Structure formats: structure tokens, C-alpha cells
Amino acid sequence: MTDTLQTIAEPEEDEISLLDLLQVIVDNLRLLVFGSLGAGVLALIISFFITPTYTAKTQFLPPQQQQSSASALLQSLGAMGGLAGAATGLKNPADQFIGFLKSTSIQDGLVERFKLQDRYDKKFKVDTRKELQDNTKIAAGKDGIISVEFDDHDPQFAADVANGYVEELRKLMGRLALTEAQLRRAFFEGKLKETKDALAQADQELRATGINVSSLKSSPIAAVEVVARVKASIVAQEVKIAAMRGYMTESSAEVKQAMVELAALRAQQVNAERSEPQEAGQSNYVERYRNFKYQETLFELFAKQYELARVDEGREGAVVQVIDAAQTPEKKTKPKKAFVAILATLGSGLVLLLFVFMRQALRKGRADHETAQKIAALKISWHKALGR
């Protein structure tokens, strides 16, 4: 019977506990309502004294991938260049240019150009770059368009810095393009000179064989030329890959494509050598003729690479196509007064609610003798911890 009464009494105690909580809220309703509203109004008033922040935005299309000298050479090879598979490009080419925009080179250019170290009152440049990053938002959409947003208290200055990002990117792309072209031009200039000397030597050796009409009729020149040209293309491709590795990584799209093309050329060499004739009495002539055609083809390929490098060296940097240049913003973006007021009201209401519940719990605790002793002991321990 006693257990049954206890079971019935338990839900009543829970119901009374919930009612007690509601009673506490009702007893302190004025504090909760007017306190929260007062905090919201105060936050709204303070927001009027906060210096407004303006956001300027510029949008541009990143430079399209220009055809490199390596790709142009492969197209000039005709059928041999067509053996290669498709290149594996970047998943999102815009990511590369976002990395450029966040690079130290561009940031330092902006710091020097707009005197940001003085404007942000920073002693070290690294702190100035951090402040610049915090005020800048760079993103790329699915359409490939890159947007740069910059925040500042001065609307005109915000627009100038946002547009400055694009101008600094153009400068960086110009420097990178010129440096790469210079390296390739100097590299292939040396290879061209070496091949020219080797071609002259091969020509002399071929003339020394004493070619006559009968030997020309019996020797299938076309088959020998195919082998020589394929071998020369393989050497040119290997040299080209070595040159590309000087300014590109192994994971870059052009290096991967060049490796696929090299494998295709080697496969073609195997097939060509199987069909190459080996006739008695003509081995010396065939070998020297093959060497002559090999050096001749190699010289032609290096000459094309050299000319393409010279053209790239004189070409301007990649073109950045601006879609929307940053304009002086007319409306401020921060602070958002309504948002600040609502957030302050809700936040203060939650704090006041916790305060009311804690105060009510302390009052009940003081009324209970056992709880009052625990609170007193907690105060003594707290004072000891503070050394009082």
C-alpha cells in the first residue's frame, strides 16, 4: 500500500517541480522582459556609434590556359602528335589563381602600394598581411568567375584595394610568363646549337659513303626515314620534358600529357623498327643515312621549340578579364543594427533566465539546513583557494 502511494506521489512531485519553474518565470517576468528589451535597445544605440564598414567587390575571369610551346610542337608533328591521349587538367583551374591572389607576393605588393602597414598601425609586415587577409574574401563560383571582396571603413579605399588585387595579379602573371619563356628560350638555344653541329657531322659522314644509283634503288629510304624521325621525336620529347620540369611540377597537366605522348612515341618506334629493312651490303649506308635523318629531324624540332619560346618571351602576360570592377560602395555592410539588437535581446534574455533560476535555487538552498551548510563550506573552500 505504501509503495502504491509513493508511485502515485512521484508524478505529482514532477508536476509541482515544473509548476515551480513556471512560477519562477512569472514572478520575474518583468525582469526578463524589460531586461532583455533594455539590453537590445542599448546594443542598438551602441551600434550607431560603431564605425561603419563598407565592402567593395570585383569579379573577373581568370586567364585561360594558353597553348604552351610543348603543345604547339606536338601539333606540328602531325600523326605522331595525334597518338597522345587527352591531357588530365586541373579539376578547377580557378583554384590556382586563388592561390596566386593569396600569395605573399601579391599581398606585399598591396601592402607597399596602399601603405597598409601605416594604415593598420602594425609594426611587422607579417601582422599587416594577416590583417589584410582578415579583411579580404576570395572565392570562385561554379562558373569559374573569381570574386574578391574587401572590407574597409573608407568606401573608396575598399574599392581601390579590391581592384588592386586584379592589377597585382596581372603583374605577377606577367613576371611568371616572362621568366618561363626566358628559361625555355635559353635551353632550346643551346640544344639547337648542339644539334646543328651534329647534323653537319652526319652530313659529312653520309657523303663519305659514296652513294650510287644502285644503292639508292635497293635501299628503301622511306622506312629508314620513319625510324629516324620517330627516334628524333623521342629525344625531342625527352628534352622537352626535362625543360618543363625546370618550371613545372610532376603533377601538372602539361607534364602528364608529355609523358603520355612520350610513351606513344616509343610504341611507334618499336613498330617502325620491326618494318625497317636490313639488306646486305647496305648496312653502312643505311646506318649513316638513318643518323643523318635523325639529326635533321631533331634540328627541325628544336628549331620550332626555339622559335616558339622566342614568341612567348615577347608575348605579354596572361590576360585577366574583369567582368565587374569594384565600385565605391554606397551602403555599409557592418554593423547590421537590427541583427545586433535582436541578438543582444535574445542573448540577454537567456542570461537573465539562468540568473533567475540560479537565484531561486540559492534561496531554496539557504532555507534547507543541510544545503546551507554545503554552501557555507563551499564559500570557505573558495576563500582558501583565493588565499584570503
VENNORZI-V778373 format. One record per backbone hydrogen bond with DSSP energy under -1.0 kcal/mol. CO is the residue of the C=O (numbers start at 1). NH is the residue of the N-H. E is the energy in kcal/mol with one decimal. If there is no record, write none. Layout:
co->CO nh->NH e->E
co->CO nh->NH e->E
This chain:
co->1 nh->5 e->-1.9
co->2 nh->6 e->-2.0
co->3 nh->7 e->-2.3
co->4 nh->8 e->-1.9
co->5 nh->9 e->-2.0
co->6 nh->10 e->-1.6
co->9 nh->13 e->-2.1
co->10 nh->14 e->-2.0
co->11 nh->15 e->-2.5
co->12 nh->16 e->-2.5
co->13 nh->17 e->-2.2
co->14 nh->18 e->-2.1
co->15 nh->19 e->-2.1
co->16 nh->20 e->-2.3
co->17 nh->21 e->-1.9
co->18 nh->22 e->-2.2
co->19 nh->23 e->-2.5
co->20 nh->24 e->-2.3
co->21 nh->25 e->-2.0
co->22 nh->26 e->-2.5
co->23 nh->27 e->-2.7
co->24 nh->28 e->-1.5
co->26 nh->29 e->-1.5
co->28 nh->32 e->-2.4
co->29 nh->33 e->-2.8
co->30 nh->34 e->-2.5
co->31 nh->35 e->-1.7
co->32 nh->36 e->-1.4
co->33 nh->37 e->-2.5
co->34 nh->38 e->-2.5
co->35 nh->39 e->-2.2
co->36 nh->40 e->-2.3
co->37 nh->41 e->-2.7
co->38 nh->42 e->-2.5
co->39 nh->43 e->-2.5
co->40 nh->44 e->-2.1
co->41 nh->45 e->-2.4
co->42 nh->46 e->-2.5
co->43 nh->47 e->-2.0
co->46 nh->49 e->-1.4
co->53 nh->333 e->-3.0
co->53 nh->334 e->-1.6
co->54 nh->152 e->-2.2
co->56 nh->150 e->-2.4
co->58 nh->148 e->-2.7
co->59 nh->323 e->-2.1
co->59 nh->324 e->-1.9
co->60 nh->146 e->-2.5
co->61 nh->321 e->-1.7
co->68 nh->72 e->-2.1
co->69 nh->73 e->-2.3
co->70 nh->74 e->-1.9
co->71 nh->75 e->-1.9
co->72 nh->76 e->-1.6
co->75 nh->78 e->-1.3
co->77 nh->80 e->-1.1
co->78 nh->82 e->-1.5
co->81 nh->84 e->-1.1
co->92 nh->95 e->-1.8
co->94 nh->98 e->-1.9
co->95 nh->99 e->-2.0
co->96 nh->100 e->-1.6
co->97 nh->101 e->-2.3
co->98 nh->102 e->-1.6
co->100 nh->103 e->-1.5
co->103 nh->107 e->-2.1
co->104 nh->108 e->-2.9
co->105 nh->109 e->-1.7
co->106 nh->110 e->-2.1
co->107 nh->111 e->-2.5
co->108 nh->112 e->-2.4
co->109 nh->113 e->-2.2
co->110 nh->114 e->-2.5
co->111 nh->116 e->-1.6
co->115 nh->119 e->-1.9
co->116 nh->120 e->-2.9
co->117 nh->122 e->-2.3
co->124 nh->128 e->-1.4
co->125 nh->129 e->-2.6
co->126 nh->130 e->-1.7
co->127 nh->131 e->-2.1
co->128 nh->132 e->-2.3
co->129 nh->133 e->-2.4
co->130 nh->134 e->-2.1
co->131 nh->135 e->-1.4
co->133 nh->136 e->-1.1
co->135 nh->151 e->-2.4
co->137 nh->149 e->-2.8
co->139 nh->147 e->-3.0
co->141 nh->144 e->-1.9
co->145 nh->141 e->-2.4
co->146 nh->60 e->-2.4
co->147 nh->139 e->-2.1
co->148 nh->58 e->-2.2
co->149 nh->137 e->-2.6
co->150 nh->56 e->-2.5
co->152 nh->54 e->-3.2
co->154 nh->158 e->-2.2
co->155 nh->159 e->-1.7
co->156 nh->160 e->-2.1
co->157 nh->161 e->-2.3
co->158 nh->162 e->-2.0
co->159 nh->163 e->-2.2
co->160 nh->164 e->-1.8
co->161 nh->165 e->-1.5
co->163 nh->167 e->-1.8
co->164 nh->168 e->-2.6
co->165 nh->169 e->-1.9
co->166 nh->170 e->-2.0
co->167 nh->171 e->-1.8
co->168 nh->172 e->-2.3
co->169 nh->173 e->-2.6
co->170 nh->174 e->-2.1
co->171 nh->175 e->-2.1
co->172 nh->176 e->-2.5
co->173 nh->177 e->-2.5
co->174 nh->178 e->-2.0
co->175 nh->179 e->-2.3
co->176 nh->180 e->-2.3
co->177 nh->181 e->-2.1
co->178 nh->182 e->-2.3
co->179 nh->183 e->-2.2
co->180 nh->184 e->-2.3
co->181 nh->185 e->-2.6
co->182 nh->186 e->-2.4
co->183 nh->187 e->-2.1
co->184 nh->188 e->-2.5
co->185 nh->189 e->-1.6
co->186 nh->190 e->-1.6
co->187 nh->191 e->-1.8
co->188 nh->192 e->-2.2
co->189 nh->193 e->-1.7
co->190 nh->194 e->-2.1
co->191 nh->195 e->-2.4
co->192 nh->196 e->-2.0
co->193 nh->197 e->-1.8
co->194 nh->198 e->-2.0
co->195 nh->199 e->-2.5
co->196 nh->200 e->-1.8
co->197 nh->201 e->-1.9
co->198 nh->202 e->-2.2
co->199 nh->203 e->-2.1
co->200 nh->204 e->-1.8
co->201 nh->205 e->-2.0
co->202 nh->206 e->-2.1
co->203 nh->207 e->-2.1
co->204 nh->208 e->-1.5
co->206 nh->209 e->-1.2
co->207 nh->210 e->-1.1
co->212 nh->216 e->-1.7
co->213 nh->217 e->-2.0
co->214 nh->218 e->-2.0
co->215 nh->219 e->-1.5
co->219 nh->221 e->-1.5
co->220 nh->224 e->-1.3
co->221 nh->225 e->-2.5
co->222 nh->226 e->-2.0
co->223 nh->227 e->-1.7
co->224 nh->228 e->-2.3
co->225 nh->229 e->-2.9
co->226 nh->230 e->-2.4
co->227 nh->231 e->-2.4
co->228 nh->232 e->-2.4
co->229 nh->233 e->-2.4
co->230 nh->234 e->-2.2
co->231 nh->235 e->-2.2
co->232 nh->236 e->-2.6
co->233 nh->237 e->-2.4
co->234 nh->238 e->-2.5
co->235 nh->239 e->-2.6
co->236 nh->240 e->-2.3
co->237 nh->241 e->-2.4
co->238 nh->242 e->-2.1
co->239 nh->243 e->-2.1
co->240 nh->244 e->-2.5
co->241 nh->245 e->-2.1
co->243 nh->246 e->-1.1
co->244 nh->247 e->-1.6
co->244 nh->248 e->-1.3
co->249 nh->252 e->-1.3
co->252 nh->256 e->-2.0
co->253 nh->257 e->-2.3
co->254 nh->258 e->-2.4
co->255 nh->259 e->-2.0
co->256 nh->260 e->-1.9
co->257 nh->261 e->-2.3
co->258 nh->262 e->-2.0
co->259 nh->263 e->-2.0
co->260 nh->264 e->-1.8
co->261 nh->265 e->-2.1
co->262 nh->266 e->-2.2
co->263 nh->267 e->-1.8
co->264 nh->268 e->-1.8
co->265 nh->269 e->-1.9
co->266 nh->270 e->-1.8
co->267 nh->271 e->-1.6
co->268 nh->272 e->-2.3
co->269 nh->273 e->-2.5
co->270 nh->274 e->-1.3
co->271 nh->275 e->-1.1
co->279 nh->282 e->-1.5
co->282 nh->286 e->-3.3
co->283 nh->287 e->-2.5
co->284 nh->288 e->-2.0
co->285 nh->289 e->-2.9
co->286 nh->290 e->-2.8
co->287 nh->291 e->-2.1
co->288 nh->292 e->-2.3
co->289 nh->293 e->-2.5
co->290 nh->294 e->-2.3
co->291 nh->295 e->-2.5
co->292 nh->296 e->-2.3
co->293 nh->297 e->-2.6
co->294 nh->298 e->-2.4
co->295 nh->299 e->-2.3
co->296 nh->300 e->-1.9
co->297 nh->301 e->-2.4
co->298 nh->302 e->-2.5
co->299 nh->303 e->-2.1
co->300 nh->304 e->-1.9
co->301 nh->305 e->-2.2
co->302 nh->306 e->-2.5
co->303 nh->307 e->-2.2
co->304 nh->308 e->-2.5
co->305 nh->309 e->-2.3
co->306 nh->310 e->-2.0
co->307 nh->311 e->-2.1
co->308 nh->312 e->-2.5
co->309 nh->313 e->-2.1
co->310 nh->314 e->-1.4
co->321 nh->61 e->-3.6
co->324 nh->59 e->-2.4
co->334 nh->53 e->-3.1
co->336 nh->340 e->-2.5
co->337 nh->341 e->-2.5
co->338 nh->342 e->-2.5
co->339 nh->343 e->-2.5
co->340 nh->344 e->-2.4
co->341 nh->345 e->-2.3
co->342 nh->346 e->-2.5
co->343 nh->347 e->-2.5
co->344 nh->348 e->-2.5
co->345 nh->349 e->-2.0
co->346 nh->350 e->-1.9
co->347 nh->351 e->-2.0
co->348 nh->352 e->-2.7
co->349 nh->353 e->-2.0
co->350 nh->354 e->-2.0
co->351 nh->355 e->-2.2
co->352 nh->356 e->-2.5
co->353 nh->357 e->-2.1
co->354 nh->358 e->-2.3
co->355 nh->359 e->-2.4
co->356 nh->360 e->-2.2
co->357 nh->361 e->-2.1
co->358 nh->362 e->-2.1
co->359 nh->363 e->-2.0
co->360 nh->364 e->-2.1
co->361 nh->365 e->-2.1
co->362 nh->366 e->-2.1
co->363 nh->367 e->-1.3
co->364 nh->368 e->-1.2
co->368 nh->372 e->-2.4
co->369 nh->373 e->-1.9
co->370 nh->374 e->-1.7
co->371 nh->375 e->-2.2
co->372 nh->376 e->-2.3
co->373 nh->377 e->-2.5
co->374 nh->378 e->-2.2
co->375 nh->379 e->-2.1
co->376 nh->380 e->-2.0
co->377 nh->381 e->-2.3
co->378 nh->382 e->-2.0
co->379 nh->383 e->-2.4
co->380 nh->384 e->-2.1
co->381 nh->385 e->-2.2
co->382 nh->386 e->-1.6
co->383 nh->388 e->-2.7
co->384 nh->387 e->-1.0
